[in-house]
Amino acid sequence: MINFKLPLLAMAVGSVCLLWGCQSAPKSERSTGAQAPATTGAPAAKSADAKDGEIIGTPAKNSKFTKLQMGMGMKQVTDLIGSPTDQGAYVTGKAFIPFYFGADRYRHEVVYKGQGRLVFAGGSVGNLGAGRLIRITHNENEPGYR
């Protein structure tokens, strides 16, 4: 009779090591919900609570987006600058990682005609409003639709 205990033990130990390695990565390697600045020379922006974000382009004259800070909630943003022209949500690749419990599984994009686009990370399928602002794309030629 073949002894199946040794291969099962080896698989269990290997799985635990793999999961432990994923969870113990240094914070700089983990995703914070914000992406690195674009290669187009877009400046990185920091909010008052030191959350990183990305700003692309230059604001249009009298842009509402100049009132925004990275890390603001979606409700706070819409209260401050009004309702968007169009909006939508999508999942990121991290939503398919079995033991990923971070906030960057869902993104919500809102579009303002003549202003640009805002991207929020976090929240969930049933609660997209819980996301935080991570990207501002200024575009005075924005048509207002996704």
Protein Blocks (a to p, Z undefined) as FASTA:
>chain_A
ZZfklmmmmmmmmmmmmmmmmmmgcfklpcehiacddfkopacdddfkopacddedjdde
hiaklmpcehiafklmmmmnopafbdcddddfklmgmklcbfklbccddddehibccdde
edjfklmmlpccfbdcddfkbgoiZZ
